[in-house]
Amino acid sequence: MRIKLIGCPSTRNEVMAMELPSNVDCEFLDFSLHAFPDELHNELQRRIDASQAYDLIILLYGRCSRAVAGLVSAGIPMVLPAVHDCISLLLGSDLRRQQLSARNPAVYYFSQGWLEYGRDPYAEYCEYVDKYGTADAGYLIRTLYGTYRGAVLIRTCGGGKIEECRQKVKNIADFFDWSVTEVEGDLGLLTAVVGGKQHPDIIWVPPGKPVKLEEGNSSEYQSQF
């Protein structure tokens, strides 16, 4: 079986650390597409259309601004996680994220891939300064992030990268005057999706059927496949 994995860079490090078999081909889209859901949707559909020679497509995207809604693979099945976004995926489930957020609601989560490949809030502020000046940039960044009181780093990969991530989070938190904590990631769901396993939080999409994002629809798709 030949498998095509199309993923968000926020999970790239974790996926590549799995040492996937040679029958799995991976590609990770530009992180900046998250800011443009319609463009992300269209790019995902193009990649899906170009991957019809495979036997299975794995989409490592959550509901992420509903960019995956309506995606169709004409001839082969797709599998994707039934989670809100990559943060929930790296925490193991939406439920775990909800539980953590209930205990500490005003925090901003950072994944290691997000820090490496994405745009963090401080980088966003610097872009606004260049475009609009310091005063307007300050207003914009407070509007976007003013309700947060802390930063949480999700630990998923070890080695030297974790220390780099800790320093980046500290720098961001110092700028926003946030507290910093860490939480252990849970790669069980990510591993199940990449392995094409049955799981309550995995959506199986049959060929020719659109991705639907109603809450709790994963079992529906599993029964159809």
C-alpha positions as CSV (number, residue, x, y, z in Angstrom):
1,M,0.0,0.0,0.0
2,R,1.3,3.4,-1.0
3,I,0.4,6.3,1.4
4,K,0.5,10.0,0.9
5,L,0.7,12.2,4.0
6,I,-0.2,15.9,3.6
7,G,0.4,17.8,6.8
8,C,0.8,21.0,8.7
9,P,4.4,21.9,9.6
10,S,3.3,22.2,13.3
11,T,3.5,18.3,13.4
12,R,6.4,17.9,11.0
13,N,9.1,17.2,13.7
14,E,6.9,14.6,15.4
15,V,6.0,12.8,12.2
16,M,9.6,12.7,10.9
17,A,10.7,11.3,14.3
18,M,8.5,8.3,13.8
19,E,10.8,6.9,11.1
20,L,8.0,6.1,8.7
21,P,8.3,3.1,6.3
22,S,9.3,3.7,2.7
23,N,5.8,3.4,1.4
24,V,4.7,6.7,3.1
25,D,5.5,9.9,1.2
26,C,5.2,13.1,3.2
27,E,4.7,16.7,2.2
28,F,4.1,19.6,4.6
29,L,2.4,22.8,3.3
30,D,3.5,26.3,4.1
31,F,2.5,27.4,7.6
32,S,1.4,30.8,6.4
33,L,-1.6,29.3,4.6
34,H,-3.3,29.0,8.0
35,A,-4.0,32.7,7.8
36,F,-5.9,32.2,4.5
37,P,-8.4,29.4,5.0
38,D,-9.8,29.5,1.4
39,E,-6.2,29.3,0.0
40,L,-5.4,26.5,2.4
41,H,-8.5,24.6,1.3
42,N,-7.7,25.1,-2.4
43,E,-4.1,24.0,-1.9
44,L,-5.1,20.9,0.0
45,Q,-7.6,20.0,-2.7
46,R,-4.9,20.4,-5.4
47,R,-2.5,18.1,-3.4
48,I,-5.3,15.6,-2.9
49,D,-6.1,15.6,-6.7
50,A,-2.4,15.1,-7.4
51,S,-2.2,12.1,-5.1
52,Q,-4.8,9.8,-6.6
53,A,-2.1,7.2,-7.6
54,Y,-1.7,6.4,-3.9
55,D,-3.9,4.0,-1.9
56,L,-4.6,6.2,1.1
57,I,-4.2,9.9,1.9
58,I,-3.5,11.0,5.4
59,L,-4.4,14.7,6.2
60,L,-2.7,16.0,9.3
61,Y,-5.0,19.0,9.7
62,G,-7.8,19.6,12.2
63,R,-10.8,21.8,11.8
64,C,-8.5,24.8,11.4
65,S,-10.8,27.5,10.2
66,R,-12.8,24.8,8.4
67,A,-10.2,24.6,5.6
68,V,-10.7,20.9,5.3
69,A,-14.5,21.0,5.1
70,G,-15.7,19.8,1.7
71,L,-12.4,18.3,0.5
72,V,-13.0,15.3,-1.7
73,S,-10.7,12.5,-2.8
74,A,-12.2,11.1,-6.0
75,G,-10.7,7.6,-6.0
76,I,-9.0,6.8,-2.7
77,P,-9.9,7.1,1.0
78,M,-8.7,9.8,3.3
79,V,-8.1,9.8,7.0
80,L,-7.7,12.8,9.3
81,P,-7.9,13.6,13.0
82,A,-11.2,14.7,14.5
83,V,-9.7,17.6,16.5
84,H,-10.0,21.3,16.6
85,D,-6.5,22.0,15.5
86,C,-2.9,20.8,15.7
87,I,-2.7,21.9,19.4
88,S,-5.4,19.4,20.3
89,L,-3.7,16.8,18.1
90,L,-0.4,17.2,19.9
91,L,-2.2,17.1,23.3
92,G,-3.9,13.8,22.3
93,S,-7.5,15.0,21.9
94,D,-9.9,17.9,22.1
95,L,-11.0,16.6,25.5
96,R,-7.6,16.8,27.0
97,R,-7.2,20.4,25.7
98,Q,-10.6,21.3,27.2
99,Q,-9.6,19.9,30.5
100,L,-6.3,21.8,30.5
101,S,-8.0,25.0,29.4
102,A,-10.6,24.6,32.2
103,R,-7.9,24.6,34.8
104,N,-5.9,27.4,33.1
105,P,-8.0,29.2,30.5
106,A,-6.0,32.3,29.6
107,V,-3.0,30.6,28.1
108,Y,-1.5,30.5,24.6
109,Y,-0.1,27.1,23.5
110,F,3.1,26.6,21.6
111,S,4.1,23.5,19.7
112,Q,7.7,22.9,18.8
113,G,6.8,22.8,15.1
114,W,4.9,26.0,15.4
115,L,7.9,27.8,16.9
116,E,10.2,26.4,14.2
117,Y,8.0,26.9,11.1
118,G,5.2,29.3,12.0
119,R,4.8,32.9,13.1
120,D,4.7,33.5,16.8
121,P,2.9,36.5,18.4
122,Y,6.1,38.5,18.9
123,A,7.1,38.0,15.2
124,E,3.6,39.1,14.4
125,Y,4.1,42.3,16.5
126,C,7.4,43.1,14.7
127,E,5.6,42.8,11.3
128,Y,2.9,45.2,12.5
129,V,5.6,47.7,13.7
130,D,7.1,47.7,10.2
131,K,3.7,48.1,8.6
132,Y,1.9,50.5,10.9
133,G,4.3,51.9,13.4
134,T,4.8,51.2,17.1
135,A,1.5,52.7,18.5
136,D,-0.8,51.0,16.1
137,A,1.2,47.7,16.3
138,G,0.8,47.8,20.1
139,Y,-3.0,48.3,19.8
140,L,-3.3,45.5,17.3
141,I,-1.3,43.0,19.3
142,R,-3.2,43.9,22.5
143,T,-6.5,43.3,20.7
144,L,-5.3,39.9,19.5
145,Y,-3.5,38.6,22.5
146,G,-4.5,40.9,25.4
147,T,-6.7,38.3,27.1
148,Y,-3.8,35.8,27.5
149,R,-1.9,35.6,30.7
150,G,0.5,32.7,30.1
151,A,2.4,30.6,27.6
152,V,2.4,26.8,27.5
153,L,5.0,24.8,25.7
154,I,3.9,21.4,24.5
155,R,6.8,19.0,24.9
156,T,6.8,16.3,22.2
157,C,10.4,16.0,20.9
158,G,13.6,15.9,23.0
159,G,17.1,16.7,22.2
160,G,18.6,20.2,21.7
161,K,15.4,21.5,20.0
162,I,13.5,21.6,23.2
163,E,16.0,24.0,24.7
164,E,15.7,26.2,21.7
165,C,11.9,26.2,22.0
166,R,12.1,27.0,25.7
167,Q,14.2,30.0,25.0
168,K,11.8,31.2,22.2
169,V,8.8,30.8,24.5
170,K,10.6,32.7,27.3
171,N,11.4,35.6,25.0
172,I,7.8,35.8,23.8
173,A,6.5,35.5,27.3
174,D,8.9,38.2,28.6
175,F,7.6,40.6,25.9
176,F,3.9,40.0,26.8
177,D,4.6,39.7,30.5
178,W,3.2,36.1,30.5
179,S,3.9,33.3,32.8
180,V,5.5,30.2,31.3
181,T,4.6,26.5,31.9
182,E,5.1,23.3,30.1
183,V,2.9,20.3,29.4
184,E,3.7,16.8,28.2
185,G,2.4,16.1,24.7
186,D,0.5,13.0,23.9
187,L,1.2,11.6,20.5
188,G,-1.2,8.6,20.7
189,L,-3.7,10.2,18.3
190,L,-1.1,11.5,15.9
191,T,0.5,8.0,15.8
192,A,-2.9,6.4,15.2
193,V,-3.7,8.8,12.3
194,V,-0.3,8.3,10.7
195,G,-0.6,4.5,11.1
196,G,-4.1,4.5,9.5
197,K,-5.6,2.9,12.7
198,Q,-9.2,2.9,13.9
199,H,-9.6,5.4,16.7
200,P,-12.6,7.3,18.2
201,D,-11.0,10.6,17.2
202,I,-10.2,9.7,13.6
203,I,-12.4,10.5,10.6
204,W,-12.3,8.0,7.7
205,V,-13.6,9.6,4.5
206,P,-14.6,7.2,1.7
207,P,-13.7,8.0,-2.0
208,G,-15.9,10.5,-3.6
209,K,-17.4,11.7,-0.2
210,P,-16.7,15.3,1.1
211,V,-15.1,15.8,4.5
212,K,-17.8,16.8,7.0
213,L,-16.9,18.5,10.3
214,E,-20.0,18.0,12.4
215,E,-19.1,17.3,16.0
216,G,-18.8,13.6,16.7
217,N,-18.9,12.5,13.0
218,S,-15.8,10.2,13.2
219,S,-17.8,7.1,13.9
220,E,-20.1,7.8,11.0
221,Y,-17.2,7.9,8.6
222,Q,-15.6,4.8,10.1
223,S,-18.8,2.8,9.4
224,Q,-19.1,4.1,5.8
225,F,-15.5,3.1,4.9
